[in-house]
Amino acid sequence: MPTTQSEVQTLLTGLGFGESPRWHQGRLWFSNWGAQEIVAADLNGNSQVVVRVPTTIPFCIDWLPDGSLLVVSGREGLLLRRESDGSLVTHADLTRLSTQGWNEIVVDGRGNIYVAGGPGIIALVTSDGIARQVGDGIAFPNGMAITADNKTLIIAESHGKKLTAFDISADGALSNRHVWAELGDGCPDGICIDAEGAVWYGDVPNKRCVRVREGGEVLQTINLDRGCFACMLGGADKTTLFMMAAVWRGFEHMNDGARTGQVYTIEAPAPGVGWPRME
C-alpha cells in the first residue's frame, strides 16, 4: 500500500542528519548529526537542544531504566552516560572489542545495552559496565529493536538488504540467528516495532519508509522526497510515525554544513511496542 508525500506532514526542517529518534517523556528526541546536538521536539514542532555532545558523526542515544541518558560516541568507541549535573562520563569502553567505530544502540527492559558497529558486530554492555561481543558477521549493522517480551532482537543489515533476528537469553546473550525478512532492493537503516508484530524501516537510497511483516511481506510504503535514515513510533497513542529524512550525497558530504534534514510524520495503523522504549 504506497503512501504519497502529500499525505505526510512536516514537523521540523533545517536539520543536519536526524538520527536515533526516540519517544521519551512526551517528546521526540533525536541526534542531529553534523551539529553535535541532541534535540527534543514536541508535536507542535517546538524544539530545543537538550545536550551538546563532544563527539562527531556518528552518535546515537537511548536511556537506562533509571532514566540516565546514554550516548554512543561512535568514533571514540565510548558509551557515555549523562549525569544529573549534565556532564557526560564514560559508562563503557568499547575499544577493546573494536576500534572501527560504533553506531546504533538499544536498551532492553532488563537494562541490557546492545551497541552495533565496528566490523559488523553487536556488543552487549551489562549492568556492571562490562562489554562483550554477542554477534558478528552483520552486513553493515544499523537499526536495532527488541520485542516487548524482551526475547527477540531484530537488527537491520543495510548491505545485506534484510532484517535479521536473534533470540535473547536470560543473561543477554544472542543465539539462533535467522533471517526475519528479506527486503528485495530495500536497504534498511533505523527500525521500530509495532503492536501487530510488523517492523518499520527507513531506507536512504530508495527514499522511503516501509512497514513489513516477518517473512518480508510489505504492508505499507511511504515514499519521501529524500532518504529516510530512521523512524520511530510515538505520540500520545504511540501511533505517530516519525521519519528522519535528509538529502544523501555520500559520506564525504556529511559534515559539509548542509541542512537538508527534516522530520516527517504520518499516522500509523498500529502503535509502537518494545524497545527502544516509548514513554
C-alpha positions as CSV (number, residue, x, y, z in Angstrom):
1,M,0.0,0.0,0.0
2,P,2.0,3.0,-1.2
3,T,1.6,6.3,0.6
4,T,2.4,9.6,-1.3
5,Q,4.4,12.5,0.0
6,S,1.2,14.6,0.1
7,E,-0.1,12.6,3.0
8,V,3.0,13.2,5.1
9,Q,3.3,16.2,7.5
10,T,6.5,18.1,8.1
11,L,7.3,18.6,11.8
12,L,10.9,20.1,11.6
13,T,13.2,21.4,9.0
14,G,16.8,22.8,8.8
15,L,18.5,19.8,10.5
16,G,21.8,18.1,9.5
17,F,21.1,14.4,9.6
18,G,18.4,13.4,12.1
19,E,19.2,10.0,13.6
20,S,18.4,7.7,16.5
21,P,14.8,9.0,17.1
22,R,13.2,8.1,20.4
23,W,9.9,9.0,22.0
24,H,10.7,10.0,25.6
25,Q,8.7,11.8,28.2
26,G,6.2,13.2,25.7
27,R,8.7,14.5,23.1
28,L,10.6,13.2,20.2
29,W,14.3,13.1,21.0
30,F,17.0,12.6,18.3
31,S,20.6,13.0,17.4
32,N,21.3,15.9,15.0
33,W,24.4,14.7,13.1
34,G,26.5,17.5,11.8
35,A,25.5,19.8,14.6
36,Q,26.7,17.8,17.6
37,E,23.3,18.2,19.2
38,I,20.7,16.0,20.9
39,V,17.3,17.7,20.2
40,A,13.9,17.2,21.8
41,A,10.7,18.4,20.0
42,D,7.0,18.3,20.8
43,L,4.2,17.5,18.4
44,N,3.8,21.2,17.5
45,G,7.3,21.5,16.2
46,N,8.7,23.3,19.2
47,S,12.3,22.1,19.6
48,Q,15.2,22.6,21.9
49,V,18.8,21.5,22.1
50,V,18.9,19.3,25.2
51,V,22.5,18.2,25.1
52,R,25.6,19.3,23.1
53,V,27.9,16.4,22.6
54,P,31.7,16.4,22.2
55,T,31.7,13.6,19.6
56,T,31.2,13.9,15.8
57,I,29.3,11.6,13.5
58,P,28.0,9.1,14.4
59,F,26.3,9.3,17.8
60,C,23.1,7.6,18.9
61,I,21.0,7.6,22.1
62,D,18.9,5.6,24.5
63,W,18.1,5.5,28.2
64,L,18.8,3.2,31.1
65,P,15.8,2.1,33.2
66,D,16.8,4.7,35.9
67,G,16.4,7.5,33.3
68,S,20.0,8.1,32.6
69,L,20.7,9.2,29.0
70,L,23.3,7.1,27.1
71,V,25.2,8.4,24.1
72,V,27.3,6.3,21.8
73,S,30.4,8.2,20.9
74,G,31.0,6.3,17.7
75,R,34.4,7.3,16.5
76,E,35.9,7.2,20.0
77,G,34.4,3.8,20.8
78,L,32.9,5.0,24.1
79,L,29.4,4.7,25.6
80,L,28.8,7.9,27.5
81,R,26.3,8.5,30.4
82,R,24.7,11.8,31.2
83,E,25.0,12.7,34.9
84,S,22.5,14.7,37.0
85,D,24.7,17.8,36.6
86,G,24.5,17.4,32.8
87,S,28.1,16.2,32.4
88,L,28.9,13.2,30.2
89,V,31.0,10.4,31.7
90,T,32.3,7.1,30.3
91,H,29.8,4.3,31.0
92,A,31.7,1.7,29.0
93,D,34.7,1.5,26.8
94,L,34.1,-0.5,23.6
95,T,37.5,-0.1,22.0
96,R,38.6,-3.5,23.4
97,L,36.1,-5.1,21.1
98,S,36.6,-2.8,18.1
99,T,38.4,0.4,17.1
100,Q,36.4,0.7,13.8
101,G,33.6,2.8,15.2
102,W,30.2,2.2,16.7
103,N,26.7,3.4,15.8
104,E,23.3,2.1,16.9
105,I,22.1,1.4,20.5
106,V,19.1,-0.2,22.1
107,V,18.4,-0.8,25.8
108,D,16.0,-3.7,26.7
109,G,13.6,-3.9,29.6
110,R,16.2,-5.5,31.9
111,G,18.8,-2.8,31.4
112,N,21.0,-4.8,28.9
113,I,22.6,-2.4,26.4
114,Y,23.2,-3.5,22.8
115,V,25.5,-1.5,20.6
116,A,26.2,-2.2,16.9
117,G,29.0,-1.2,14.7
118,G,32.7,-1.9,14.2
119,P,33.3,-4.7,11.6
120,G,29.7,-5.9,11.7
121,I,29.5,-6.8,15.4
122,I,27.0,-6.4,18.2
123,A,28.2,-5.7,21.7
124,L,26.4,-6.3,25.0
125,V,27.0,-4.0,27.9
126,T,25.6,-5.4,31.2
127,S,24.7,-3.5,34.4
128,D,28.3,-4.0,35.7
129,G,29.6,-1.9,32.7
130,I,31.4,-4.9,31.2
131,A,31.2,-5.1,27.4
132,R,31.4,-8.4,25.4
133,Q,30.7,-9.3,21.8
134,V,27.5,-11.3,21.3
135,G,27.1,-11.1,17.5
136,D,29.2,-10.7,14.4
137,G,29.1,-11.0,10.6
138,I,26.4,-8.3,10.2
139,A,26.5,-6.7,6.8
140,F,26.7,-3.0,7.9
141,P,24.7,-3.2,11.1
142,N,22.2,-0.4,11.5
143,G,18.9,0.0,13.4
144,M,18.1,-2.4,16.3
145,A,14.8,-3.1,18.1
146,I,13.7,-5.6,20.8
147,T,10.3,-7.2,21.1
148,A,8.1,-6.3,24.0
149,D,8.7,-9.6,25.7
150,N,12.5,-9.0,25.7
151,K,13.0,-12.3,23.8
152,T,14.0,-11.2,20.3
153,L,16.4,-8.6,18.9
154,I,16.0,-7.5,15.3
155,I,18.8,-5.7,13.5
156,A,18.9,-4.1,10.1
157,E,21.6,-5.3,7.8
158,S,21.8,-2.4,5.4
159,H,24.2,-4.0,3.0
160,G,22.6,-7.4,3.4
161,K,19.2,-5.9,2.4
162,K,17.4,-7.8,5.2
163,L,16.3,-7.8,8.8
164,T,18.0,-10.4,11.0
165,A,16.7,-11.7,14.3
166,F,18.3,-13.3,17.4
167,D,16.9,-15.0,20.4
168,I,17.9,-13.2,23.7
169,S,18.8,-15.5,26.6
170,A,18.4,-14.7,30.3
171,D,22.0,-13.4,30.5
172,G,21.6,-11.2,27.4
173,A,23.5,-13.4,25.0
174,L,22.2,-13.8,21.5
175,S,21.6,-17.1,19.7
176,N,19.5,-18.7,16.9
177,R,20.4,-16.1,14.3
178,H,17.9,-16.2,11.5
179,V,16.5,-14.0,8.7
180,W,13.4,-12.1,9.9
181,A,12.7,-10.6,6.5
182,E,14.4,-10.5,3.1
183,L,13.8,-7.0,1.7
184,G,14.5,-7.3,-2.0
185,D,16.0,-4.0,-3.0
186,G,15.4,-2.5,0.4
187,C,18.3,-1.0,2.3
188,P,17.2,-0.9,6.0
189,D,18.5,1.8,8.3
190,G,16.7,2.7,11.6
191,I,13.8,0.5,12.6
192,C,11.0,0.2,15.1
193,I,8.3,-2.4,16.0
194,D,4.5,-2.1,16.2
195,A,1.8,-3.9,18.2
196,E,0.9,-6.1,15.2
197,G,4.4,-7.5,15.1
198,A,5.4,-5.5,12.0
199,V,8.6,-3.6,11.6
200,W,9.0,-0.1,10.1
201,Y,12.4,0.6,8.5
202,G,13.9,3.7,7.0
203,D,15.6,3.4,3.5
204,V,18.0,6.0,2.4
205,P,18.8,5.2,-1.3
206,N,15.2,4.3,-2.1
207,K,13.8,7.4,-0.3
208,R,11.1,5.7,1.7
209,C,9.9,4.2,4.9
210,V,8.5,0.7,4.7
211,R,6.4,-1.5,7.0
212,V,7.0,-5.2,6.7
213,R,5.7,-8.4,8.3
214,E,8.0,-11.2,9.4
215,G,8.8,-13.1,6.2
216,G,9.1,-10.0,4.1
217,E,5.6,-9.1,3.1
218,V,5.4,-5.4,2.5
219,L,2.4,-3.9,4.3
220,Q,2.9,-0.2,3.6
221,T,5.4,2.0,1.8
222,I,5.7,5.8,2.5
223,N,7.5,7.5,-0.4
224,L,9.5,10.6,0.5
225,D,11.4,13.3,-1.3
226,R,14.8,12.4,0.4
227,G,16.4,9.5,2.1
228,C,14.9,8.1,5.3
229,F,17.6,7.4,7.9
230,A,15.4,6.2,10.8
231,C,11.9,6.0,12.1
232,M,10.1,5.8,15.4
233,L,6.6,5.5,16.7
234,G,5.4,7.8,19.4
235,G,2.9,10.4,20.3
236,A,0.0,10.2,22.9
237,D,-1.2,6.8,21.5
238,K,2.2,5.8,20.1
239,T,0.7,5.8,16.6
240,T,2.5,8.8,15.2
241,L,5.3,7.6,12.9
242,F,8.3,10.0,12.9
243,M,10.6,9.7,9.9
244,M,14.1,11.2,9.9
245,A,15.0,12.2,6.4
246,A,17.7,14.2,4.6
247,V,19.3,14.5,1.1
248,W,22.0,11.9,0.8
249,R,25.1,12.8,-1.2
250,G,27.6,10.4,0.3
251,F,29.7,10.0,3.4
252,E,32.1,12.6,2.2
253,H,29.4,15.3,2.4
254,M,28.0,14.5,5.9
255,N,30.0,17.4,7.5
256,D,29.6,20.0,4.8
257,G,27.1,22.1,6.7
258,A,24.1,21.4,4.5
259,R,20.8,21.5,6.5
260,T,18.5,19.3,4.4
261,G,17.4,17.2,7.3
262,Q,13.7,17.1,8.1
263,V,11.3,15.2,10.4
264,Y,8.2,13.9,8.8
265,T,5.1,12.4,10.5
266,I,2.2,10.3,9.5
267,E,-0.4,8.3,11.4
268,A,0.4,4.6,11.6
269,P,-2.0,1.7,11.6
270,A,-0.7,0.2,14.9
271,P,1.0,1.7,18.0
272,G,4.6,1.2,18.8
273,V,5.8,-1.5,21.3
274,G,9.0,-3.0,22.5
275,W,12.4,-1.3,22.8
276,P,13.7,1.4,22.3
277,R,11.1,2.2,25.0
278,M,8.4,4.7,24.2
279,E,7.3,6.7,27.2
